[in-house]
Amino acid sequence: MELDTKLRSLLMELQYSFPIVKRPFLKIANRLNEDEDWVLEKTRDLFRNSVIKRIGALVNYRSRGLVSALVGVNVPSDLINDVAKAINSDAQVSHNFVREHPRYNVWFVTKARSREELIMKVSNTLSKFSINDFVILTALRTYKIDVKFDLMSGVSRTKSMVLPLNVPSIESAGLSMEFFRRLRSINIVREPFNEIASLAGTSVDELGNLLDNLMRIGVIRDFYAALDSDRVGFRENAMVVFKATPETCERTALIEETTHVVLREVTLGSWPYNCYFMIHGINRNVLEDAIGDIMRRLGVNEYETLYSTRNLLPEMPRRLELTSM
């Protein structure tokens, strides 16, 4: 689907400024000097063409009592497909990529109820292929998760924000699981929030305050339109890793171009870096410039950039929908 200037402006509004009001698409239409029917029609078209994956908010995995880890694996090239299939059989795997690195070429993220359970399931999966060269990097602090694409500058750009350190349980919010399920992806209709507000026992006018509070305490993530990176021209992404103090890693999350900023510790194996972020762009030149600028701003001279060359879990968006509760 070709994205002209008007559609790009619409996508920017849907990503960065989605209003939690009675008629959000009317408010967006007013900002764009269009009518509500045009915004609804084009947004539905963008869904049908898989440019938009969802409009909503996902539950923070920490509010469900889970631990998360990034796993880097040295996989023989002829086994990558088979190993990827085995890794992906774990429903808690949310990312799985081939990345450019001289030792570890397959990287995936998974979750479990405890570190012990996570280590066991990763080890058991890889042992089926006699693979024992891998590293498990458990998340100590997740500073930023969500990904948005600046369609004007050609690089990822998200809010300068830091997720809270201590996240309350989803049960403590006092809201039904159906409320959180409905919140993951709204319907593209004139008044999409009526049923969601009813499930929360509140009005649509007060729903925005409720969601702001749930985001502030970290139970849910930001409410926005999640886009398919390839379909909006963002075909390059990279993982940048370096050694840093917690304070510097937190500062990384305050730089808008970074996504998935996490402070990690080595739970199994050997790995020299503890701070990690992702960055997305329309080409490598854009990313190289952005990464260089970020590292200069952080005062970090030693780092590695691992470009992703293949997505081993292309159904990831659907999987996130199914496992976010």
N, C-alpha and C positions, 0 to 999 in steps of 0.2 A: 504494500500500500504506500503510495507516494505521499509524503508529508509536506504540504505547502506551508507557507508562513502562518496562515490562519490556524491550521491544525497544530502546528508547533506551539503557537501561543495558547491554544486550548489545552494541550498536554502540559504545558508549564503551569497553568492555573490548576489543573487537576492534581498535579504532583505537589506543588509548593503552597497552595493557598485554598485547599478544599474547605468550604465553610460548613460547619455543623449547624444548619438552620432548617427551617420548614421546607423551603424550596431552594436547595443549594445550586441547582443548575440554572435557575433564574438569576441568582446572585452572580454566578460566573458569567452568564450571558450579558448582564449589565456592565461588568468590567470590560468585556470584549466588544461592547457595542454591537452585540448580536441579539437575536431573540432566543427565548428558551427552547423552542422547538428545534432550532438549528443545533444548539448545544447538545440536546438529548439525542438527536439523530446522529450527529457526528461521533458522540461518545459511544453510542451503540455500534456504529460502524467500526470504531477502533477496537472494541471488544471482539466483534465478529472476525476481524482480521488479526486477532491475537497481538495487537500492539499494546493494549492494556490487558494485564493479567487479572487484576482485581482493583477495587477501590474499597479500602477498609483498613482495619488495624488488627495485627496479630498479637497473641498473648506472648509475653516474655517467658522464655523457657525457665528462667530462674524462679518465677512465681509458681511453677509446677514442681519445684523441688528437684530439678534435674541438674546434673553437671555436664559440661560440654568440653570436648577436646578436639584439637586439630591433629590429624595423623599424617605423617609423611612416610612414604613407603618406597623402597627400592624394588621396583617390579621389572623383571625381564620383559623386553618389548613384546615378545611373542605371547606373553601371558596377560597383557594389560586388559584385554576384553573379558577374559574369564575371571580375573581377579576383581575387575570392576563389577561384574554381575554378582559375584559373591558379596562384595561390600554393600552393594545397593539392596541386597535382600534384607538388610537391617532397616526397618522402617524409620529409625531415628537418624539415618544418614541424610543430611540436608544439602551438602555440597560435595562434589567429587570431580576433580580436574586433573588432567595431565599438565604439569608445569615444567618449565625449563630450569633444571637444576642438575649439577654433575653427579649427584648421588640419589637423591629422593625425587622421583619423577611423578608419583601419584600422591595427591593430597586430598583428604576428605575430612569432613566434620561429622561427628556423631555425638549422641547424648546417652546418658544412662542415669539410673538412680544413685549410683555411687561410683567412685573412681575404680574400686575393685571390680565392679560389674563391667565397667567400660573396658578396662585392661583385659579382662577375661574374654569378652566377646571379640575384641579386635585381634587378640592373640590367637583365638580359636579359628577365626576366619582365615588369617594369613598362614597359619600352620598347615592348612589343607593344601597349600601350594609350596610348602617347605620354605616359606619366606620368613626370615628372622632378622632382617635388617630394616628396622623402622623406628620411628620416634613418635611418642605420644606427648602432646603439649596441652596440658589442661588449662582451661581459662581460669585465671585468678580474678580478673576484673574485666568485664565487658563495658567499654565506654560508649560505643556507638555500634549500631547494627544496620539500620535501614539504608537503602540505596536509592538515590534519585539522580536523574540525568539532566544536566543543563544542556538543552538542545540548542542554545545560542552559542555557548563557548566550546562545546564538544568534549567536556570532561564531567565526571561525576561531581555532584555538589549537594551536600546535605546541611542541615542546620548545625550551627556551632553549639553543640549540647553534649552533656555527659549524663549517662544513665546513672541512677542512684546505686550506691554500693550495696545496700541492704534492701532487697525487694520482698515485700510481704507476699504471702501465699494468695493464690487466686481465690481461695475460699473465704479469706478475710474480707474480701470486697463486698460480700453479702449479696452477690448477684448470681443469677442462674447461669448454668453452663450454656443454655440456649441463647442467652444474651450475648455471650462472647462468640458463639458460633455465628450468629447473625451479623456480628460486627466485623467479621473477617472479610466479607464481600457484600456490599450493598447492591440492591437492584437499581437499574438505571431508569428511574421513574421520577415523576415530578416531586413526590414527597416520599423519599426513601427511608426516612427515620421514624415514621409513625409507630411501626411495630416494635422497633428496637427500643424506643423510649418507653413504650407500654411495658415491655419486659423488665425494664429497670424501675418501673413504678414512678416515672417522672414525665414531664412534658418535653417536647422537642426543644422548646426554648431553654430548658435547663440541661438538656443532654450534653451540650457543648462543655458546660462547666464540669459535668461528671467525667467526660472523656479527658478533659484537661487534667483533672486530678488523678485519674488512673494512669495517665502518661507520666505525670510528675512523680508518682511513687514507684513507677516502673512495672506495673502489672501488665499494661499493654504498650505496644510500640506506636509510633507516629501513625496518624490517619492520613492516607494519601493514595493516589493512583500509582500502583506498581506497574512498571513498563517492561516489555521484553527488550533486552539490550540490543540484540541483533536487529530487531525490526525498527529500532530508532537510530540505527547506524553506529552503535557503540560496540564494535566488534573486538576490541582489545581490552583486556583487564590484566592486572598484575598484583601479586602479593609482595609487599615490601616488608622486610624483616630487619631488625636491628636490636642492639643491646641498649637499654635505657632504664633510667629510674622510673618509678611509678608516676612521678610528677611530669616527666617528659612524655611518657606514654599518654597521660591524660591530656597534655597540651596538644598532642597529635589529633585527638578527637575534636578539638576546637578549631581545627583547620577544615574548612568546608569541603575541600576536594576529597578528603579521606572518607572511607566507609569501613565498616567491620573493624573497628579499632579495639584490640584486645591485648591485655597484659597476660602472659602465659608463663607457666613453669614446666620444666621437663619432668614428666612423671615416669617415662620409660625411654631409654636410649640416650643419645648424646646429641646436643644441639646448642649452638652458642648464643642464640638470640631469644629475647623474652617479649619484645613488643612487635606487634603485627598490625598492618592495615592493608586494605584493598583500595584500588583506584581503577576507574574505568574511563575509557576514552574512545574517540573515533579512529585513532591510529596511534602508533607507537611514538611518533614524534611529539604529539600532544602530551602523551603520558611522560615521556622522558623530560620534557620541559617542566611539567607539573611536579614530578617527583623530585627533580633537582631543586626546584624552588621550595618545596616542603622541607626537604632535609636541610637546606640552608637556613630556613627559618627556625628549625629545631636545633641547629648547631650540631648536627650529627654528620660525621664524615664517613663512617664505616657502616655500610648496609648492603643488602643484597636485594635484587629485584627479580622475582620469579614470574615470568610471563606465562599466562595460561595459553595452552595450545589446543586443548581439546576438552570439551565438557562431557564427562562420563555419566552425568546424571541430567540429561536434557529435560526430564519430567519433573525437575526440582520444584517449579512453582506449584504444580498440582500436589506434590508430596507435602510441601509446607502447609497447604490448605488442610490436608488430611491429618497431619500430625501436630498442628499448632495447639491442640487442646490436650 
